[in-house]
Every structure is written in structure tokens, then in C-alpha cells.
Amino acid sequence: MGRNALPARCVITSVRRMTVFPSIEPYETGLLDVGDGNRIYWEANGNPDGKVALCLHGGPGAGGMRGARKAFDPALFRIVLFDQRGCGESVPSAADPSVDLASNTTGHLIADMERLREHLGVDRWLLYGGSWAATLILAYAQRFPERVSEIVLISATLCSAAEYDWIYGGGLRPLYPDAWEAFVAAVPDDDVLAGYEKLLASPDPAVREQAAADWCRWEDAIIAHETLGRPGQYGKQLDVVAMVRIIVHYARHQAWLADRQLVRDAHRLAGIPGVVIHGRRDLSCPLIYPWELVRAWPGAELTIVEDSGHTGSPAMGEAIGAAVAKFSPPGL
């Protein structure tokens, strides 16, 4: 794409009601042994003979998020979900400080996805997810493009150095000086990530729980303006200690990605149709990063949702529904 070319984009200004499919229960579940003492929980929903959609959760480490089932018509899709290492129903849980996270990296999660694909006998699948899930989806698709049919990304983060500095290095301090001061006051170190990592490794559960709560208060502060979405969602997670420990672990290592790697290698996605949906009011993951991604990804489309932040809005829900419908198979 030329220097002055713009990515294909659609700015949402009006909405109709999104189709939300009824809640369903999985027809098959399992714990897949992926090595290093880890077993990941997975489930399959909908039509066993339908088009396969793999839904990835954010965080990293959020786990247990089953709402993605409702975005897909269960009559048309075989909807697969899994909990990444250390969280949700996968075992062991990263909430236990004795659980070594050395084998919990982006590379390990990519390998887990491939092992799950082979276990389920899937040739190619649609990849769907938001926030951290976008990073993992892109890293997987750039490694195994032949295994990906389409991609839908929501509120995408790409885990570049600038993004980590923005949210955990003081970039947002001018907008939230009070919340930032409380966030950094919880740790004695100048290195905020190192300080939280130490607290989350404490043998005292009260220390770990307080550190996780302090971390979530910061994350929730920067989405508190998102009244159309889900403000306060970080502190409402089922296992905040596991989630925050994994987030800090990944942030300390910049998700084991070279800086701007996912944008630089976006040419590897040529031939994979994609829709990237992002809110203009997203302070957690500013719009510039998915904008740059789509400029470098042949065939991708960017939908900018004017009234949405990181956690969505009715208009974002409609955009998601439109993206899924675009890639839906004909009625069976």
C-alpha cells in the first residue's frame, strides 16, 4: 500500500440491532495435554459439521470467557473456544505462585493452538478475538497462514514497545494522574512491572490479592469513561490473581515479539481476508496501532466505531455482527 493510501474503512454512524444468538452449551469438552505440565481446557459448540471458528480470549490470562459463542450462528458454525495456559479452566492455574511461567509464552500458545487444531481434525479455521487475542491471532496467522481462512479482530493490541509504555510506562499519566499515582505507589520499585511481578510471586495470598486488585484498579480507571461498554470489567474477572500475574509476565517480555513485528510481518497475511474493528475512544489500545496494521495487511478492512472504547458499544456489536456475517457460510 502506498505511503499516502488509506486502509479500507467504514465509520459507523448509525446502527441496527445486532443478532445475538442464544446461549448454548458445548457438545464436547476436554483437557488437552500440551506439555510442560499444562493441560488446556477446550470446548466445541454449535454444528459439528459447520464452518470452524476459533474464539480466543483476551488478557492475556483472562480465560473463562464464553460470550463469544453468541456472535456465531450455532447452526452454521462449529465454535471452538479454549483457555490459554494458566487461566480459566486450564491447569495448573497461574494464581499459584509455585507454578512456573517459563513455559507460558506467545510461542507456547501458538504451539498449543496448532496442537488443538490437529486434535480436532481441523484443516483451516476462522480466528476471532479482541484485545490481547488480536496479538496471539496475528502471531499464529503469520506463522501458519495456510491454516487460517479469515480473521476478525476487535479492540486490537499489537504488544509493541510503544503500547506497553503507553499503558504501563506512564504514557497515560497526563490523563489519569490520580489513578497512575495510586498504581505506582503500590510497588516500591522504579520498574513498575518488576515490582508487581515480585508482589504476585509472594507466598502470602493477601499480598498477591492486593497486588492484583491494585493492578485492576488502574486498568479499570482507563476504561471508566466507556459507559456504553463494560467499565469495571478487569476487577470482575473470576481469577484476577492468575490474570494479572500472566499479564505482568507477558508485559515484562513484550510478549516475546520484536518491536512492531506484527505490523512488519503483516505481508504474510496476504490472501487472508480480515476485518479489524476498533473504537475511536479506546484509550487502552489507541487507534493508531490497528490503523498501521491494516495499512500493511493486504486485503484487510478497518471499521472505526465512533462511540466505542476498548470494551465496546451497541455500534461495535453491530460491526462485529456484520463482520461475522460476512464470513458466514450459506445456510446448511
C-alpha positions as CSV (number, residue, x, y, z in Angstrom):
1,M,0.0,0.0,0.0
2,G,1.4,3.4,-1.0
3,R,2.6,5.9,1.6
4,N,-0.5,8.1,1.3
5,A,-3.0,5.3,0.7
6,L,-5.7,4.8,3.3
7,P,-6.9,1.5,4.6
8,A,-10.4,0.5,3.6
9,R,-12.6,1.7,6.4
10,C,-16.1,2.2,7.4
11,V,-17.0,4.7,10.1
12,I,-20.1,3.6,12.0
13,T,-22.6,6.4,12.4
14,S,-25.9,4.5,12.9
15,V,-26.8,1.0,14.0
16,R,-29.5,-1.6,13.8
17,R,-29.9,-4.3,16.4
18,M,-27.2,-6.9,16.2
19,T,-28.3,-10.5,16.0
20,V,-27.2,-12.2,19.3
21,F,-27.6,-15.9,19.1
22,P,-28.9,-17.8,22.1
23,S,-26.6,-19.1,24.8
24,I,-25.7,-22.7,24.1
25,E,-23.8,-25.4,25.9
26,P,-20.8,-27.2,24.3
27,Y,-21.4,-30.6,22.8
28,E,-17.8,-31.6,23.5
29,T,-15.2,-30.5,26.0
30,G,-11.7,-31.7,27.0
31,L,-8.4,-31.0,28.7
32,L,-5.6,-31.3,26.1
33,D,-2.1,-32.1,27.3
34,V,0.2,-29.6,25.7
35,G,3.3,-30.5,27.6
36,D,5.3,-28.7,30.3
37,G,2.8,-30.0,32.8
38,N,0.0,-27.9,31.2
39,R,-3.4,-29.1,30.1
40,I,-5.7,-26.6,28.3
41,Y,-9.4,-26.6,28.5
42,W,-11.3,-26.6,25.2
43,E,-14.8,-26.9,24.1
44,A,-16.8,-27.2,20.8
45,N,-20.2,-25.7,20.3
46,G,-22.8,-25.5,17.6
47,N,-22.8,-27.6,14.5
48,P,-20.1,-30.3,14.4
49,D,-20.2,-30.1,10.6
50,G,-20.2,-26.4,10.4
51,K,-17.5,-23.9,9.5
52,V,-14.9,-23.8,12.2
53,A,-14.4,-20.6,14.2
54,L,-11.8,-20.5,16.9
55,C,-12.5,-17.8,19.5
56,L,-9.6,-16.6,21.6
57,H,-9.9,-14.7,24.9
58,G,-8.0,-11.6,25.9
59,G,-5.9,-10.7,28.9
60,P,-3.6,-12.5,28.4
61,G,-4.8,-14.7,31.2
62,A,-8.5,-13.7,31.3
63,G,-9.8,-17.1,30.4
64,G,-13.2,-18.5,31.1
65,M,-14.9,-16.0,28.7
66,R,-17.7,-17.9,26.9
67,G,-19.7,-14.9,25.5
68,A,-18.1,-15.3,22.1
69,R,-20.4,-18.2,21.4
70,K,-23.3,-15.8,20.9
71,A,-21.6,-14.0,18.0
72,F,-21.9,-17.1,15.8
73,D,-24.9,-18.9,14.4
74,P,-24.7,-22.3,16.0
75,A,-26.5,-23.8,13.0
76,L,-23.7,-22.7,10.7
77,F,-20.6,-22.7,12.8
78,R,-18.5,-25.2,14.8
79,I,-17.5,-22.8,17.5
80,V,-14.3,-23.7,19.3
81,L,-13.0,-22.0,22.5
82,F,-10.1,-22.7,24.7
83,D,-8.5,-21.3,27.9
84,Q,-4.8,-20.3,27.4
85,R,-2.2,-21.7,29.7
86,G,-2.5,-20.9,33.4
87,C,-6.0,-19.5,33.4
88,G,-9.7,-20.3,33.2
89,E,-10.3,-24.0,33.4
90,S,-6.9,-24.9,32.2
91,V,-4.5,-26.4,34.7
92,P,-2.4,-25.6,36.6
93,S,-3.6,-22.1,37.5
94,A,-1.1,-19.2,37.4
95,A,-2.7,-17.9,40.6
96,D,-0.5,-20.4,42.4
97,P,3.0,-18.7,42.7
98,S,4.7,-22.1,42.6
99,V,3.5,-22.5,39.0
100,D,6.5,-21.7,36.8
101,L,5.5,-19.4,33.9
102,A,8.7,-20.1,31.9
103,S,6.7,-22.3,29.6
104,N,3.9,-19.7,29.2
105,T,4.9,-17.6,26.3
106,T,3.5,-16.5,23.0
107,G,5.4,-19.2,21.2
108,H,4.0,-21.8,23.5
109,L,0.4,-20.6,23.0
110,I,0.9,-20.7,19.2
111,A,2.0,-24.3,19.5
112,D,-1.0,-25.0,21.7
113,M,-3.3,-23.7,19.0
114,E,-1.7,-25.9,16.4
115,R,-1.9,-28.9,18.7
116,L,-5.6,-28.2,19.3
117,R,-6.3,-27.8,15.6
118,E,-4.7,-31.2,14.9
119,H,-6.5,-32.8,17.9
120,L,-9.9,-31.6,16.5
121,G,-9.0,-32.6,12.9
122,V,-9.5,-29.0,11.6
123,D,-7.8,-28.0,8.3
124,R,-8.4,-24.3,8.4
125,W,-10.4,-22.1,10.8
126,L,-11.7,-18.5,11.2
127,L,-9.9,-16.7,14.0
128,Y,-11.9,-14.3,16.2
129,G,-10.9,-12.3,19.3
130,G,-10.2,-9.0,20.9
131,S,-7.5,-7.1,22.8
132,W,-4.6,-9.5,23.6
133,A,-6.3,-12.1,21.5
134,A,-5.5,-10.0,18.4
135,T,-1.8,-10.3,19.2
136,L,-2.0,-14.0,19.5
137,I,-4.2,-14.4,16.4
138,L,-1.8,-12.3,14.3
139,A,1.3,-14.1,15.6
140,Y,-0.3,-17.5,14.9
141,A,-1.6,-16.5,11.4
142,Q,1.8,-15.1,10.4
143,R,3.4,-18.4,11.4
144,F,0.7,-20.6,9.9
145,P,-1.2,-18.6,7.2
146,E,-2.2,-21.8,5.4
147,R,-4.3,-22.8,8.5
148,V,-6.4,-19.6,8.6
149,S,-9.5,-18.9,6.5
150,E,-10.4,-15.4,7.8
151,I,-9.7,-13.1,10.8
152,V,-12.0,-10.9,12.9
153,L,-10.1,-8.6,15.4
154,I,-11.8,-6.4,18.0
155,S,-10.1,-3.6,20.0
156,A,-6.7,-4.9,18.9
157,T,-3.5,-4.6,20.7
158,L,-0.2,-5.5,19.0
159,C,2.1,-5.5,22.0
160,S,4.6,-3.1,20.7
161,A,7.0,-1.3,23.0
162,A,5.1,2.0,22.5
163,E,1.8,0.3,23.5
164,Y,3.3,-1.1,26.7
165,D,4.9,2.2,27.5
166,W,1.6,4.0,27.0
167,I,-0.4,1.9,29.4
168,Y,2.3,0.7,31.9
169,G,5.1,3.2,31.5
170,G,3.4,6.4,32.2
171,G,2.1,7.4,28.8
172,L,-1.4,7.7,30.2
173,R,-0.3,9.6,33.3
174,P,-1.3,13.1,31.9
175,L,-4.9,11.9,31.6
176,Y,-5.1,9.9,34.8
177,P,-2.5,11.4,37.2
178,D,-4.5,10.3,40.3
179,A,-5.0,6.7,39.1
180,W,-1.4,6.5,37.9
181,E,-0.1,7.7,41.3
182,A,-2.1,5.0,43.1
183,F,-0.9,2.4,40.6
184,V,2.8,3.0,41.0
185,A,2.5,3.7,44.8
186,A,1.7,0.0,45.3
187,V,5.2,-1.1,44.3
188,P,8.5,0.1,45.8
189,D,10.5,-0.3,42.6
190,D,11.0,2.3,39.9
191,D,10.3,-0.6,37.5
192,V,6.6,-0.9,37.9
193,L,6.3,-4.3,36.1
194,A,9.2,-5.8,38.1
195,G,7.6,-4.5,41.3
196,Y,4.2,-6.1,40.5
197,E,5.9,-9.3,39.5
198,K,7.5,-9.6,42.9
199,L,4.3,-8.9,44.7
200,L,2.4,-11.5,42.7
201,A,5.1,-14.1,43.5
202,S,4.7,-13.6,47.2
203,P,3.9,-16.6,49.4
204,D,1.3,-14.6,51.2
205,P,-2.1,-14.8,49.4
206,A,-3.2,-11.5,50.9
207,V,-0.2,-9.7,49.2
208,R,-1.0,-11.4,45.9
209,E,-4.6,-10.5,46.1
210,Q,-3.9,-6.9,47.0
211,A,-1.4,-6.5,44.1
212,A,-4.0,-7.9,41.7
213,A,-6.6,-5.6,43.0
214,D,-4.3,-2.5,42.7
215,W,-3.4,-3.5,39.1
216,C,-7.1,-3.9,38.1
217,R,-8.0,-0.5,39.6
218,W,-5.6,1.0,37.1
219,E,-6.9,-1.0,34.2
220,D,-10.5,-0.1,35.2
221,A,-9.6,3.6,35.6
222,I,-8.7,3.9,31.9
223,I,-11.9,2.3,30.7
224,A,-14.2,4.0,33.2
225,H,-15.4,6.6,30.6
226,E,-16.8,3.7,28.4
227,T,-20.3,4.0,29.7
228,L,-21.7,2.2,26.6
229,G,-19.4,-0.7,27.1
230,R,-18.3,-2.6,30.2
231,P,-16.5,-0.3,32.7
232,G,-15.0,-2.2,35.6
233,Q,-14.5,-5.4,33.7
234,Y,-11.0,-6.1,34.9
235,G,-11.8,-6.3,38.6
236,K,-14.8,-8.5,37.8
237,Q,-12.8,-11.4,36.3
238,L,-13.2,-14.7,38.0
239,D,-9.5,-15.1,38.9
240,V,-7.8,-11.8,38.9
241,V,-4.6,-13.1,40.5
242,A,-4.0,-15.6,37.7
243,M,-4.9,-13.0,35.1
244,V,-2.7,-10.2,36.4
245,R,0.3,-12.5,37.0
246,I,0.1,-13.6,33.4
247,I,-0.4,-10.0,32.1
248,V,2.7,-8.8,34.0
249,H,4.7,-11.8,32.8
250,Y,3.9,-11.1,29.2
251,A,4.4,-7.3,29.6
252,R,7.8,-7.9,31.1
253,H,8.9,-9.7,28.0
254,Q,6.9,-7.6,25.4
255,A,5.1,-10.8,24.6
256,W,8.3,-12.3,23.2
257,L,7.8,-10.2,20.0
258,A,10.3,-8.0,18.3
259,D,9.1,-4.4,18.3
260,R,6.4,-3.8,15.7
261,Q,6.9,-7.4,14.5
262,L,3.2,-7.9,13.8
263,V,3.0,-4.9,11.5
264,R,6.3,-5.5,9.8
265,D,5.3,-9.1,9.0
266,A,1.7,-8.3,8.1
267,H,2.5,-9.1,4.4
268,R,2.4,-12.8,5.5
269,L,-1.3,-12.4,5.8
270,A,-1.8,-11.7,2.1
271,G,-4.7,-13.8,0.9
272,I,-6.4,-14.0,4.4
273,P,-9.5,-11.7,4.5
274,G,-9.7,-9.7,7.7
275,V,-11.9,-7.2,9.5
276,V,-10.4,-5.1,12.2
277,I,-13.0,-3.3,14.4
278,H,-11.8,-0.6,16.7
279,G,-13.3,2.2,18.9
280,R,-12.0,5.7,18.4
281,R,-12.4,6.3,22.1
282,D,-10.2,3.3,23.1
283,L,-7.5,4.7,25.4
284,S,-6.2,1.2,26.3
285,C,-5.3,0.4,22.8
286,P,-5.1,3.6,20.7
287,L,-6.5,3.5,17.1
288,I,-3.1,4.3,15.5
289,Y,-1.9,0.7,16.0
290,P,-4.7,-1.1,14.2
291,W,-4.6,1.7,11.6
292,E,-1.0,0.9,10.9
293,L,-1.7,-2.8,10.9
294,V,-4.4,-2.5,8.2
295,R,-2.2,-0.3,6.1
296,A,0.3,-3.2,6.0
297,W,-2.1,-6.1,5.6
298,P,-3.2,-6.7,2.1
299,G,-7.0,-7.3,1.9
300,A,-7.9,-6.2,5.4
301,E,-10.6,-3.7,6.3
302,L,-10.8,-1.4,9.3
303,T,-14.1,-0.5,10.9
304,I,-13.8,2.6,13.2
305,V,-16.6,2.8,15.7
306,E,-17.0,6.4,16.7
307,D,-18.8,5.9,20.1
308,S,-16.8,2.9,21.4
309,G,-13.9,2.5,23.6
310,H,-12.0,-0.7,24.4
311,T,-15.0,-2.6,25.9
312,G,-17.5,-1.9,23.1
313,S,-20.8,-0.3,22.5
314,P,-24.0,-1.2,20.7
315,A,-22.5,0.1,17.5
316,M,-19.4,-2.0,17.9
317,G,-21.7,-5.0,18.5
318,E,-23.3,-4.3,15.2
319,A,-19.9,-4.0,13.5
320,I,-18.9,-7.4,14.9
321,G,-22.1,-9.0,13.7
322,A,-21.6,-7.6,10.2
323,A,-18.0,-9.0,10.2
324,V,-19.1,-12.4,11.3
325,A,-22.0,-12.4,8.8
326,K,-19.5,-11.5,6.0
327,F,-17.6,-14.7,6.6
328,S,-20.6,-16.9,7.4
329,P,-21.3,-19.9,5.2
330,P,-24.6,-20.3,3.4
331,G,-27.4,-22.0,5.3
332,L,-26.9,-25.7,5.8
